[in-house]
Amino acid sequence: MAQSPLRPLAQNARAWPFEEARKLVERIGGKTPDKGYVLLETGYGPSGLPHIGTFGEVVRTTMVRRAFETMSDVPTRVFAFSDDMDGLRKVPDNIPNKELIAPHLGKPLTRVPDPFGTHESFGHHNNARLRAFLDSFGFDYEFKSATDCYASGEFDAALLQTLRHYDKVIKVVLPTLGAERQATYSPFLPVCPRTGVVLQVPIVEHDLDAGTVSYDDPETGDRTTVKVTGGACKLQWKCDWAMRWYALDVDYEMSGKDLIDSVKLSSRITSILGGRPPEGFNYELFLDEAGQKVSKSKGNGLSVDEWLAYGPPESLSLFMYQQPRRAKRLYFDQIPKAVDDYLTFLAKVQDEEPAARLENPVWHIHEGNPPAPEASGLSFGLLLNLASVCHAEDKAVIWGYIARYAPGANAEANPLLDRLAGYAVRYYQDFVRPAKVYRAPTDVERAALEDLKAALENTAPGTSAEDIQTEVYEVGKRHPFENLRDWFKALYEVLLGQSQGPRFGSFVALYGIPESVALIDRALKGEDMAA
């Protein structure tokens, strides 16, 4: 296989996926691991539906994978691992047929009936949703089920290794627990043969030769002995994580900042078992509108579906790419900027030198093969303001202006632009329109608006956005504004009902010179701009 011409550049690239990939290159030392590939893993708890954090972890892991593949010929695999053998702790609020679930609390998710009635268990249902979710984005991954790994015997050797080092594992875990928890802790959680519930009980005996653990049944008091293999037991999650790293020989797994201590503990346990903890990093958590940490249980964040109602998937990928170690607000008001940032990066990448392309986020978003940008040059912010001034109810209204501004543009030839027009109308209706506050111009602003109106009336059809912008600047300079920002702010507040907006020259070029003159005239006459 010929070496990629990008490899020397990738070895020095500063983009964070390359920084992470270099950890993997150093880890394998130029040799293919004995298993034949480098393994990157991402985990999922299937007690609920896939959420935006799931997307973020998989898309970021995929970016590291592609960066590594640019630097190495060693094969890679990505496992999306579902902890579907966990006991169900509570009945979720967002499911039907809750009464069907309640009698099965404590059982592995794959032994709980499916309240949706579509799969053999609740775990299988949520696993199917996870796979459909990942497939909808075209992720390249292999699905792994904890239930399957435990029941098939794939984890048996690692479970016996954990039993072999039972006392050492206990010794590193106990100092991290409270006194009450210390008294009952065991790495092994037996699955009760009588009830099917995953038991958190003291282990009174463990026998390596027999491969068993024994406990006293909390309901009957009977001494019960079960195998640790074959799915008769599962491990407490920090031990489970470590055992999985050891059993699968995981090379890379990232996780949230809230799991830093868990990563450290699981890494120590992996080393005790004789394995090597994976590389990875801890990403920062998202914040909601009020600056509070997003919680899946609170539901105070933004879902993937909610984001995708107002912006393309690429904009969400960009949001995940940018500054993963920094806490960021994840709310609707982040979407327009993310969309326009994506369009800007996409427009730049085609003309960049190869080294610069590797630093461009769209190289990572599109796995090294970003598409050519569409030629219209229209920003999402501009489309939003067009939707706003037109009070658009349908994207066909937007296309009427686009077709005049960019002859030859149409929905078929410009599919992204067509989608953006639809997003703009929806975003305007749901977020911009309810927040609009128009005001009357001051005397200084009125004089400047009269001047701008006259200037536009004398502007020839087809004048470029840049030339119109220059004229808007010149008008502002002729009037006693403290600074030109105040002039543009006045334009937005008086004409658009908002405190900021796009380059005004670009807006006039898209909306139309006669239409812009009429808009200014309405404001000068004191008409209701919201009508």
N, C-alpha and C positions, 0 to 999 in steps of 0.2 A: 504494500500500500504506500503510495507516495505521501510524503510528509506535507501537511497543510502549509501553504506559504504564510499563513497567519501565525504559525506556532512561535517564531521568534518574537513577534509583537505581543502575543498573548502572554508570554513569559514575563513581560514587563508591564502589562496593562494594569492600571490602577483601579478599574471598576471592581466593586466588591465581589461579584461572582468569580472573577479571576483570582482575587486574593484568597477566596475560599478554595478554589480549585487547586491552587498551588499547595495548600495543605495536603490535598489528596496525592498530588504528584510526589511530594516529599514522603508521604506515608508509604507509598508502594516502592519508592526507591528505584524506579525504572523497570520494575519487574511486575509481571502479571500475578496477582494473588493466586494462591493454590486453588481457590474455588473457580478461577477462570475469568473473573470480572471484578470491577469495583462496584460495591453495593451502596446506594443511597436510599434511605428509608424516611418515610413520613408516617406519622401515626394518627389514628382517628378513634374517638370514643363514640360508638354507635348508639348511645342511649338517646340521642336526638338527631335531627336532620343536619346535613352538611351546612356549614356556615362560612362566613367570609374569612375567618381565620384558617379554615381548611384550605380554601382557595389560595390564600397567601402563602401558606407553608409549601403547598405543592408547586406553585408557580416559582417560588424562590428556589426550591430544591432543583427544579428543572433548569433554571438559569445556571446554577452551579454545575449541573451535569454537562450542559452544552459548553460551558467554559472549559471544563476538564477535557472534554472530547476534542476541543481545539488544541489542547496542549499535549495530548497523549493518544496513542492508538489502542490502549487497553480498553476492552469492552466494558460497558456500564449497564447496570440495571437499576430501576427504581421500584421499590416495594411500597405500596400503600397498604399499611397494616391496620387492620381493624381489631380493636380489643373487645371482640364480641363475646368473650367468655366471662366478662365482668358480670357480677350480680346486679340486677336492676334495683337501685336504691329507693326510687320513688316513682309514682305514676306521673309522667309528663303532662303538662297542662294543655299542650297543643295536639292532642290525639283524640280520635273518636273512641267510643266503646271502652271508656276507662274502667268500667266494672269488669271487663274481661281480663284486665291486666292486674288489678289489685290482689287477687289471690296468689299471684306468682312472683311477688316481690322477693328479692333475694336470689332468684334463680338466674343462671346465665342467660344473657339476652337471646341466645339462640335456642333457649328452651321456654321462652315466654311467648304466648300466642300473639299473632300479628293482629293488632286492633283494626288495621286497615283491610284485613281479609284477603290480601293478595299474595302472601308468602307463607312459608311454613313456620316462621317465627318473626317476632319483632326485630330481632337482630338481622335476620335475612332481609327483611323489608328495608331496614335502614342501610344495610350494605348495598342493596340494589340501588337505593337512592344515591349513595356515595358514588357508585360506579357510573351511574347515568350522569351525575353532576360532573365528574372528572372527564367523562367521555365527551360531554357537550363542549368542553374547551379544547378537545383534541390532545389532552395530555397522554404521553407515552409512559405507561406504568404497568405493573403487575399487581393484582390484588392478592392480599394474604389475609386469611382469617385465623384469629387465635384459636377458635374452636377446632378448625381443621388441623392446625399445627399440633395442638395438644392431643386430639383424638387419634390422629393418624400415626402418631409415634415420632413425628419429625422433631419434637422437642424432648423426647425421652432421654437421650444421652445427656443433654444439658440439665434436665431435671434431676437426674441421678448425680450429676456433678454438683448441683446445688445441695443435694442431700449429703454428699460426701463432705462438703465444706459448711455444713449446717452451723456449727458453732462459730466459725469465723464470720459468717454472714450475720448471725445474730449479734456478734460483738460489735460490728460496725454500725448496725442499725439502731440498737437500743439507746445509745446516747442521744439520738435525734428525736426520741419519743418522750411523751409525758409519763409520769409514774404509773398511772392507771393503764395506759396502753402497754407499757413495758411488761406488766404482769401477765398479759395474755398473748403477747406478740409471737408469731411464728411466720417464717417466710411462706409456708405452705397453707393454703386454704382448701380443706377437703370439700368436695362436692358430696353432700349427704346422700348416701345410697337410698335412704328412706324417703326424703322429701325433695331431693334435687336442688336444695338451696346451697349456695356457696357459703360455707361456715367460716366465721372468724372466731376460732376457738383455740384455747391453749393446746399445744401438742405435748402429750405426756410421754411419748416414746417415739424414737425414730430408729429405723433398722436399715442400714445401708445394704447389708447382704440380701435382705428380703425386698429392698426397695419400697419400704412402707413407712407410714406414720400412723400413730394411734392417738385418739382423742376420746373424751367422754361426751356422749351425745347430750347436748344441752337440754333436751326435753325428756329423754328417757333415763339418762344417767348411764346408759350402757357403754362399756368400753368398745370402741369401734376402730378397726384397723383397715386402712385403704392403701392401695398402691399410689405412688406419686406420679406414675406414668399413665399413658393411655387416656388422659382426660379425666382421671378420677380425682385429681387435685389441680388447682391452679396456684400461681404465686401471687403474693402481695405485689402491688403494681410497681414499686421501685425495684424490687427483686425481679419481677416479671420483665421489666424493661431491660435490666442488666442481662438476664438469662437470654432474652431475645437477641440482644447485641452479640452475645457469645455464640448462641446456636446458629444464627444466620451469618455471622461474621460481618456485621454491618460496619461499613467504612465511614459513613457520614450521616448525621441526623441533626437538624437544627430544631430549636424549641424556643418557647416564649421565655421572657425574662423572669416570669414567676416560677419557672422550673429550674433556676440556676442551682439551688441546693440539691434538688432531686437529681440533676445531671451529675453533680459531684459524687453523690452517694451511689448512684447506679454505676458510675465509672469505677468506683472502688470495688463494688461487688463483681463487676465484669473482670477486673484484674484478679480478684480472689479465685474466680472460676478458671482462670488461666487464659482469658481472652484479652484483647486489646480494645479499650473503649474507642468509639468512633470519633472522628473529627466533627466539628460543627460550630455553631455560634448561637447566642441567645438574642433573638430579636425583641424589640420593644413592643409593648402592647398598645392597642388603639385606645383613643379617648373619644367619648361621645360629645354631643353638642355643648354640654356644660363643663367639659374638661375632665369628666370622671372616667375611670377605666371601663371599657366595654366588657360586659359580662354576658355570656351566653344564657345564663339562668335568668338574669334581669331583663334581657331583651332590649337593652338600651343602646344598641349599636345600629348599624346599617347592614341589611342583608345583601347578599350578592344580587338577588332579584331586584331589590330596590335600586341598587346602583345601576344595574343594566336596563332599568326602565328609562334612564336619563342620559346614559353614556355608553359607548361601545366597550367591549371587553378589554380592548387594548388600553383604554384609559385606566381601568382598574388594575391591570398588570403594571402600568407605569406607577400608580400609587403604591403598589407593593414593592416595586423596585427601588424607589427613591428612599434613601436614608432609613434602612430597615432597623437600625439600632437607635432610632429616635422616636419618641412617642409622638403620634400624630392624631389630630382630630379626624375621625372618620364619620363625616356627616354630609348631607346633601350639598352643602355649600362648597364642598371640595371638588365636586364633579366638573363644573365648567372649566376650572383652571387645569385639572388633570387632562381633560379632553384637548384643550388648546396647547398644553405643554406637549402632549403626544404628537399633535399635528406639526408643531414647530420642530421637534426632534426628527420626525419623519422627513420633513422638507430638507433638513440639513444633511441627513446621512448620505444621500446619494452623491453629494459633491465632496465629501470628506475624504481625507487620506486614510488608508487602511488602519493606521494606528489610532486615529481619532474615531473611526467607526466602532472600534472595540470599546470605546468609552461612552458611546452613544446608547442611551437606554433602549432604543428601538432595536438595536442589534440583539439585545438579550431578550426583549419581548417576543421577537420573531425568530428566535433561535438561530441567529446568524444570517437570516435571509429576509431582511425587511422589504416590503413591497415598494414599488414606485408610488410616490404621492400623487394624488389627483391634482389636476392643473388649476382648479378654480382659485386657490389661494384664500378662500373664505374661512374665517375663524369661527369657532363655535360661539364665542362672545358676540361676534357681529350678527350671526343668525339669531341669537337670543334677543338682541336689541331690535332686530327687524321684526321678529315675532311680537315683541313688546309694543312697538309703535303701530303695528298693523292690527293689534289685538287678535292675533291669528288663532283660529280654531282648527285649522287643517294645514298640513304641510304643502298642499297645493298652492296656497296663498304665497308661501315662501318661495316656491319654485317659479311663480310668476315674476318675481323680482330677480331671482338668480338667472333665469333664462335671458333676461334683458341685459344683466350685468356681464354675464359670461356666455355669449352666444355659442351654441354647440353643446353646452352642458345639459345633461339630462339624467334621469334616474338610472337608466340602463348603463350609460357610460361612466357615471359617477355614483356608484352604489354607496360609498362611504358618505358622500355629501348628502345623498338622499336620506340615509339613516340619521345624519346629524340634523337635518331639517325636521324630521319627526321628533327627535329628542328635544330640539329647541322649543317646539310648540308645546310639548308635554311639560318641560321644565318651566316654561313661561306660565302656563296655566296653573301649575301646582305651587310654584314658589315665588315667581316674580310678580305676577298680577296681584296676589293678596298683599304684597309688601309695598306696592307703589304709593308714593306720596308726592304729588305734584305741588309746585308752589308758583306764585306769581313772580315775575322778574322785578328786581329793584330798578330804580331810575337809571343807574349806571348800566345795568344789564339790559334794560329795555333799549337804551340808545345803541348798545353794541349789537343787539339782535336786529334792530332796524338796519344797521350798517351791514350785517351779515346777509340779511334778506336781499338788500340791494345788490351786494356783491354776487350772490348766487344767481340773481335774475340776469346778471350780465355775464354769467359763466356759460361757455359753449357746451352743448351736449357732447358727451364722450370725453370730457376733461378727466384726466387721471385722478385717482384718489390722492396721490401725493400732491398734485397741484392744488386740489381743493383743500387739503390739509394746510398747505402753505398759506392759502388765502384766509382760512379760519384763524391761523396764527396772527396774520397781519391785522385782521380786524381786532383781535384781542389786544394787540400792541397799541392800537390807536385809542384805546379807552383806558381810564384810570383804575385798572385792576392792580392790586398789590403784587400779584404774580399771575402768570398765565394759568396756573392750576385753578385759580378761582374762576377764570373765564370758562374753562372746560367743565368745571363742576357745575356752574350755572347752566350750561347747555344741557347737561344730563338731568339736573333736577327740574328744570323748567319744561324741557321738551320730552324727557323720558320718564320722569318721576322716580329717579334713582340717583345715588350720589356718585356713581362712576359708570363708565361704559367703554366702548371701543374707540379706536382712533376715529375722530368725528368725520374726517375726510373720507375714510373708507365707508363709513355708514352712509354718508350722502351719496357716494358713488353707487352703492348698492340700492339704497332706497329710491334714488332718483332725484335730480336737481329740482324739477318742478314740485315733486312731492315734498321735498325738504322745505322749499319756500312756503308751501301751503301749511306745513306743520308749524313753522315759525310764525306765520300769520295768525294761525289759530291761537297760539300762546299770547301774541301781542293783543289780540282782541279779547282775551280773557275767557275764551271758550273752555268747556270742560274737556281737558286733555285725556281723561280716563274713558270718555264715551267712544 
